[in-house]
């Protein structure tokens, strides 16, 4: 797990909801026409639903805003659940599927912005 290591410009404009000062994070609905018909996107949704079974939004990693403390807590828990390098991501949680598909599972091998959002 790593940070993005991006340098942020001295002046940045962010979008927030009026009155509540909550950041706006663009997402794609986890519906068939927008996501579920695409194997990689479908897998991202399935993995995020391990955190929150009702989760129905896909967030691109580059669009996600991370709170450092929460991100670190999420990363620690993700490692605890899935192994330092994601080695348990499928083996531990879906052993039958992994036995049949193994490395042919189309999906992320590490945490995603969608996982973090579901967390």
GROMACS elastic network, one bead per residue, 0.5 to 0.9 nm:
[ bonds ]
;  ai    aj funct       b0    kb
    1    75     6  0.72194   500
    1    79     6  0.84465   500
    1    84     6  0.77722   500
    1    85     6  0.75601   500
    1   110     6  0.75432   500
    1   111     6  0.77559   500
    2     5     6  0.82454   500
    3     6     6  0.82892   500
    4    62     6  0.86168   500
    8    11     6  0.80871   500
    8    12     6  0.75100   500
    9    12     6  0.61907   500
   14    23     6  0.73095   500
   14    24     6  0.80104   500
   15    21     6  0.88670   500
   15    22     6  0.84562   500
   15    23     6  0.58893   500
   15    24     6  0.55171   500
   15    25     6  0.83524   500
   16    19     6  0.85429   500
   16    20     6  0.77900   500
   16    21     6  0.52902   500
   16    22     6  0.51706   500
   16    24     6  0.52723   500
   16    25     6  0.89255   500
   17    20     6  0.59048   500
   17    21     6  0.55317   500
   17    22     6  0.53224   500
   17    23     6  0.63306   500
   17    24     6  0.64271   500
   18    21     6  0.63617   500
   18    22     6  0.80316   500
   19    22     6  0.83996   500
   20    23     6  0.89307   500
   23    65     6  0.80063   500
   25    59     6  0.76971   500
   25    63     6  0.65761   500
   25    64     6  0.63518   500
   25    65     6  0.73125   500
   26    58     6  0.88188   500
   26    59     6  0.67024   500
   26    60     6  0.80618   500
   26    63     6  0.67384   500
   26    64     6  0.80694   500
   27    57     6  0.60273   500
   27    58     6  0.54037   500
   27    60     6  0.71512   500
   27    63     6  0.83864   500
   28    31     6  0.84779   500
   28    34     6  0.68545   500
   28    35     6  0.74936   500
   28    56     6  0.87099   500
   28    57     6  0.57239   500
   28    58     6  0.50198   500
   28    59     6  0.65064   500
   28    60     6  0.84385   500
   29    32     6  0.88550   500
   29    34     6  0.65319   500
   29    35     6  0.71668   500
   29    56     6  0.61580   500
   29    58     6  0.62259   500
   30    33     6  0.85608   500
   30    34     6  0.66072   500
   30    35     6  0.53782   500
   30    36     6  0.63110   500
   30    41     6  0.82581   500
   30    42     6  0.78143   500
   30    45     6  0.69483   500
   30    55     6  0.83671   500
   30    57     6  0.51579   500
   30    58     6  0.61794   500
   31    34     6  0.55702   500
   31    35     6  0.56235   500
   31    36     6  0.56872   500
   31    37     6  0.82827   500
   31    56     6  0.77001   500
   31    57     6  0.86554   500
   32    35     6  0.54986   500
   32    37     6  0.52855   500
   32    38     6  0.82786   500
   32    42     6  0.87482   500
   33    36     6  0.68684   500
   33    37     6  0.64798   500
   33    38     6  0.88019   500
   34    37     6  0.74750   500
   34    38     6  0.82449   500
   34    41     6  0.89357   500
   35    38     6  0.56222   500
   35    39     6  0.82486   500
   35    40     6  0.85443   500
   35    41     6  0.53845   500
   35    42     6  0.61100   500
   35    45     6  0.86052   500
   35    58     6  0.80848   500
   36    39     6  0.68789   500
   36    40     6  0.85198   500
   36    41     6  0.62153   500
   36    43     6  0.82537   500
   36    45     6  0.80824   500
   37    40     6  0.89986   500
   37    41     6  0.79305   500
   37    42     6  0.68871   500
   38    41     6  0.54817   500
   38    42     6  0.59652   500
   38    43     6  0.86040   500
   39    42     6  0.50372   500
   39    43     6  0.61100   500
   39    44     6  0.86940   500
   39   105     6  0.89848   500
   39   106     6  0.62729   500
   39   107     6  0.73171   500
   40    43     6  0.51631   500
   40    44     6  0.63547   500
   40    45     6  0.88817   500
   40   105     6  0.89145   500
   40   106     6  0.54962   500
   40   108     6  0.74091   500
   41    44     6  0.50459   500
   41    45     6  0.64396   500
   41    46     6  0.87831   500
   41    58     6  0.77974   500
   41   107     6  0.75044   500
   42    45     6  0.52431   500
   42    46     6  0.63563   500
   42    47     6  0.87968   500
   42   107     6  0.81992   500
   43    47     6  0.61460   500
   43    48     6  0.85419   500
   43   105     6  0.86532   500
   43   106     6  0.70880   500
   43   107     6  0.53403   500
   43   108     6  0.76476   500
   44    47     6  0.52429   500
   44    48     6  0.61767   500
   44    49     6  0.86528   500
   44    58     6  0.76157   500
   44   107     6  0.64863   500
   44   108     6  0.68778   500
   44   112     6  0.76519   500
   44   114     6  0.70812   500
   44   115     6  0.77187   500
   45    48     6  0.51195   500
   45    49     6  0.61814   500
   45    55     6  0.74678   500
   45    56     6  0.70973   500
   45    57     6  0.76126   500
   45    58     6  0.68513   500
   45   114     6  0.74514   500
   45   115     6  0.81963   500
   46    49     6  0.51861   500
   46    50     6  0.69718   500
   46    53     6  0.86119   500
   46    55     6  0.89632   500
   47    50     6  0.54907   500
   47    51     6  0.77353   500
   47    89     6  0.87463   500
   47   107     6  0.89611   500
   47   108     6  0.88884   500
   47   111     6  0.89364   500
   47   114     6  0.87237   500
   47   115     6  0.69612   500
   48    51     6  0.56111   500
   48    52     6  0.65906   500
   48    53     6  0.77916   500
   48    55     6  0.68853   500
   48    56     6  0.88604   500
   48    58     6  0.88843   500
   48   112     6  0.83211   500
   48   114     6  0.61281   500
   48   116     6  0.78644   500
   48   117     6  0.81399   500
   48   118     6  0.57603   500
   48   119     6  0.77419   500
   49    54     6  0.65134   500
   49    55     6  0.56708   500
   49    56     6  0.82982   500
   49   115     6  0.79451   500
   49   118     6  0.70847   500
   50    53     6  0.60851   500
   50   115     6  0.85189   500
   50   118     6  0.85638   500
   50   119     6  0.89425   500
   51    55     6  0.82826   500
   51   115     6  0.71683   500
   51   116     6  0.87076   500
   51   118     6  0.58441   500
   51   119     6  0.53742   500
   52    55     6  0.54563   500
   52   115     6  0.88821   500
   52   118     6  0.54990   500
   52   119     6  0.66523   500
   53    56     6  0.88014   500
   53   118     6  0.86680   500
   54   118     6  0.88039   500
   55    58     6  0.87379   500
   55   114     6  0.89834   500
   55   117     6  0.87373   500
   55   118     6  0.60484   500
   56   118     6  0.87699   500
   57   114     6  0.72476   500
   57   117     6  0.84844   500
   57   118     6  0.84410   500
   58   113     6  0.80056   500
   58   114     6  0.53469   500
   58   115     6  0.88126   500
   58   117     6  0.85430   500
   59    62     6  0.83611   500
   59    63     6  0.67299   500
   59    64     6  0.65480   500
   59   112     6  0.82947   500
   59   113     6  0.57097   500
   59   115     6  0.87434   500
   59   117     6  0.75600   500
   60    63     6  0.53109   500
   60    64     6  0.65835   500
   60   112     6  0.79884   500
   60   113     6  0.61386   500
   60   114     6  0.71141   500
   61    64     6  0.54574   500
   61    65     6  0.87803   500
   61   112     6  0.60871   500
   61   114     6  0.73287   500
   62    65     6  0.83762   500
   62   113     6  0.78713   500
   63   113     6  0.80199   500
   64   113     6  0.58224   500
   64   114     6  0.83005   500
   64   116     6  0.86557   500
   64   117     6  0.81013   500
   65   113     6  0.85968   500
   66    69     6  0.85993   500
   66    70     6  0.74364   500
   66    71     6  0.59769   500
   66   113     6  0.87138   500
   66   116     6  0.83875   500
   67    70     6  0.53458   500
   67    71     6  0.57335   500
   67    72     6  0.84571   500
   68    72     6  0.60755   500
   68    73     6  0.85942   500
   69    72     6  0.52422   500
   69    73     6  0.63002   500
   69    74     6  0.86301   500
   70    73     6  0.50091   500
   70    74     6  0.60048   500
   70    75     6  0.84845   500
   70   116     6  0.89369   500
   71    75     6  0.60326   500
   71    76     6  0.85528   500
   71   116     6  0.74188   500
   72    75     6  0.50400   500
   72    76     6  0.61236   500
   72    77     6  0.85991   500
   73    76     6  0.51885   500
   73    77     6  0.62435   500
   73    78     6  0.85084   500
   74    77     6  0.51909   500
   74    78     6  0.59442   500
   74    79     6  0.85736   500
   74   115     6  0.89320   500
   74   116     6  0.67528   500
   74   119     6  0.71048   500
   75    79     6  0.61158   500
   75    80     6  0.85147   500
   75   111     6  0.78875   500
   75   116     6  0.86073   500
   76    79     6  0.52306   500
   76    80     6  0.62110   500
   76    81     6  0.87344   500
   77    81     6  0.61638   500
   77    82     6  0.84857   500
   78    81     6  0.51832   500
   78    82     6  0.58843   500
   78    83     6  0.75873   500
   78    84     6  0.84977   500
   78    86     6  0.85300   500
   78   110     6  0.88373   500
   78   111     6  0.72310   500
   79    82     6  0.51497   500
   79    84     6  0.50661   500
   79    85     6  0.75819   500
   79    86     6  0.71959   500
   80    83     6  0.58571   500
   80    84     6  0.76050   500
   81    86     6  0.86921   500
   81    88     6  0.74108   500
   81    89     6  0.77199   500
   81    92     6  0.87111   500
   82    85     6  0.76281   500
   82    87     6  0.63068   500
   82    90     6  0.81757   500
   82    92     6  0.76702   500
   82    93     6  0.85447   500
   82   110     6  0.86523   500
   83    87     6  0.54879   500
   83    88     6  0.55484   500
   83    89     6  0.74145   500
   84    87     6  0.72559   500
   84    88     6  0.88229   500
   85    88     6  0.82921   500
   85    89     6  0.89176   500
   85   109     6  0.81266   500
   85   110     6  0.72578   500
   86    89     6  0.51621   500
   86    90     6  0.83722   500
   86   109     6  0.60964   500
   86   110     6  0.56699   500
   86   111     6  0.82864   500
   87    90     6  0.75316   500
   87    91     6  0.72847   500
   87    92     6  0.85265   500
   87   109     6  0.82997   500
   88    91     6  0.50257   500
   88    93     6  0.71688   500
   89    92     6  0.64387   500
   89    93     6  0.65101   500
   89    94     6  0.81347   500
   89   109     6  0.73646   500
   89   110     6  0.78976   500
   90    93     6  0.52905   500
   90    94     6  0.50860   500
   90    95     6  0.65474   500
   90    97     6  0.78749   500
   90    98     6  0.59892   500
   90   102     6  0.83558   500
   90   105     6  0.88486   500
   91    94     6  0.57060   500
   91    96     6  0.82427   500
   91    97     6  0.83594   500
   91    98     6  0.57844   500
   91    99     6  0.79390   500
   91   102     6  0.84127   500
   92    95     6  0.59001   500
   92    98     6  0.89389   500
   93    98     6  0.89880   500
   94    97     6  0.54991   500
   94    98     6  0.60526   500
   94    99     6  0.86343   500
   95    98     6  0.50070   500
   95    99     6  0.60184   500
   95   100     6  0.86914   500
   96    99     6  0.51118   500
   96   100     6  0.64329   500
   96   101     6  0.86473   500
   97   100     6  0.52470   500
   97   101     6  0.59449   500
   97   102     6  0.74603   500
   97   105     6  0.87188   500
   98   101     6  0.51021   500
   98   103     6  0.77516   500
   98   104     6  0.87495   500
   98   105     6  0.76996   500
   99   102     6  0.56181   500
  101   104     6  0.52943   500
  101   105     6  0.58810   500
  102   105     6  0.62229   500
  103   106     6  0.81059   500
  108   111     6  0.73068   500
  108   112     6  0.75632   500
  111   114     6  0.81988   500
  111   115     6  0.61960   500
  111   116     6  0.75417   500
  112   115     6  0.50788   500
  112   116     6  0.64343   500
  112   117     6  0.86640   500
  113   116     6  0.50303   500
  113   117     6  0.61066   500
  113   118     6  0.86067   500
  114   118     6  0.61461   500
  114   119     6  0.84963   500
  115   118     6  0.51357   500
  115   119     6  0.60781   500
